[in-house]
Amino acid sequence: RTPTDPDITFKDDPLRMLRAIRFASRFDWKLPRSLLNSLIANAPMLKHISAERIQDEFNKMLMSDHPDVAMKLLAGTGLLKQFLPEFQALKGIQQNKYHDDDVFGHAVSVIKNTPKDLKARLAAVFHDIAKPQTYSVDAETGSIHFYEHEHMGAEMATQIMQRLRYPNDITDSVA
């Protein structure tokens, strides 16, 4: 919970919305409906926060014991759309017969199962980021393909990480 009305708390400092998600992922907390509703309503205010501050909170979420909880909460509240819409776009993109989840579910699972290392977890975030842009279906077999998604994904990762003000050495390593 927040010390005062969540709308007031988040309007005072929109970064607190990301902190709420970080605490939920760090401690595996269930957020009350009133707080979730406030996160949803106030998510667009995140656009007023610097990329560096967002990156710092996002890194802390990724380094928690429950980064999957963070990614699901970020997506469900609309916060993810504010700073990483490319990841939000993975929702609903079906994969080939070797995957049970859509691309979003698969990527969240990969993040969860990646060792607790920032570069590794960032690589997990971006490993399928270009699948929506490279999605195709074979007309004869109906097989789903993502040709060249790894190359386009490396370019997208670089652009996104620059937008979020990651240092060049981390960006280059992840891409």
N, C-alpha and C positions, 0 to 999 in steps of 0.2 A: 504494500500500500504506500501511498504518498502521504507526507505529513499534512497537506491540505488537499483541497479538491484537485484531482489530477489535471483537469484542464488548466487551472491556474499554475500549477507546478510546471507543466510542460510549456505553457506560454511564457513563463519567466525564463526558462532555458530549455529550448527544444532538444538539446543533447540529452537531457534526462530521459527522453523516450528510449534512446539507445541504451542508456544505463539500466533502465528497467529490464530490457531484454537481456542485457549482459548478466545482471544478477539472477534472472530466471534461469539462464543457461549455466551459470556457474554453480548455483545451488540446486538446480533441477526443481525450481518452484513452479507451482501452478499460479498464474496471475488471475486475480479476481475479474469477473466480467466487466465491472465498472472501469477498471484500469484498461482492459483491452479495448473497450468502447472508446475511451479517451485517446488511446494510441491511434486507433483507426481515424478518429475525427481530426486529430492534430498532426497526423503524419506529414501533410504538405509543409508544415512549418520547418521540417528538417532541412529544407532548401536554404534556410537562412544560416546554417551552420557551416563552418569552413571544412573543406575536404580533409585537412589534417586532423581535426578533432573527430570527424566521422571515422577516418581510417584507424585512429587509435582505439576507439571503442570496438570497431569491427575486429581488429586484431585480437583484442582481449576476449571477444566472443569466440573467435576461432581457436584460441588457446585454452578455452575452458574444457572441462571434462564432458560437456554436452553441447558441442557446436551444432549438432543436428537440431537440438531444441531451439537454439538461436535462429538458425536459418528458417525453420518452420514458423516461428513467431514473427520474424522480420517479414516473411512473405504474407502471412495471414493478417498482419496489421497494416500492410501497405507501406511500411517503412523501407522495405527492400527496393520498391519501385523508385524511391526518392534518390537513392545513391547507387544502386546496382540493378537497374531495370533489365539488363541483359540476362541476369540470373533468374529473375522473376519470369522472363519469357520462356524458360525451360518447362514451366508447368503445362501439362497437357500434350506435350510432344511425345508421341509414342515411339518406341524403339523397335528393333528387330526381335526375332523370336528368342534370342539369347538373354533378353532382359524382361523381368516381370514388371518393373516400375516404368513410369514415364521418365523423361530425362531429368526432371527436377528431383523426383524421388531417388533415382539412381545417384545423382550428384550429391545429395544430402547424405546418402548412405556411405558414399566414398569418403566424404569429409569426416563423418563420424568414425570411420575405420582407419583413418590416416594417422600415423604417429604424431604426437604432440610436438610438432616443429612448424614454425610459422611458414616457411617457404613450402614445405610439403602440403600444409593445409590450404595455402593459397593456390598451389598447383591443383589441388583437388577441386577447389572452387571453379577454376577456369578450364579444367580438362575437357569439358564438353560444351563450353560456352557458345560455340558456333554451330551447334547442331540445328537450331531452328532455321538458320540461314542456308544450311546445306542439305536439308531434308529432301529426300526424293523417294519415289516408289517405282519399282520396276514394273512396267506395264504388263509384262508377260507373267511374272511369278508373284507379283504383289509384295515382294520383299522390300523392306525399308532400308535405305542407305543414307549415309552422311559423308559422301565423298569429299575428301580434302578438309574435313572439319578441324583436323589437328593443325593445319597450316593457318587457316583463317582464325582459329582459336588463339594461336600464338599472337597474331596481329591484334586481335580484339583484347586479349589480356594486357598487352603492352599499352594500348590506348586507355583502357579502363584504369589500369594501375597508375598511369601518368595523371589521369583525371583525379584520382584519389590521392595523388602526391606521394606515392611510394618512392623510396630511394631507387636510383637507377640499378644498383647492384641486385636488389631484391627483384625488381621488375624483370631484368634480363634473365636472372636465374629461373624465375617462375615461367616466363614465356618460353 
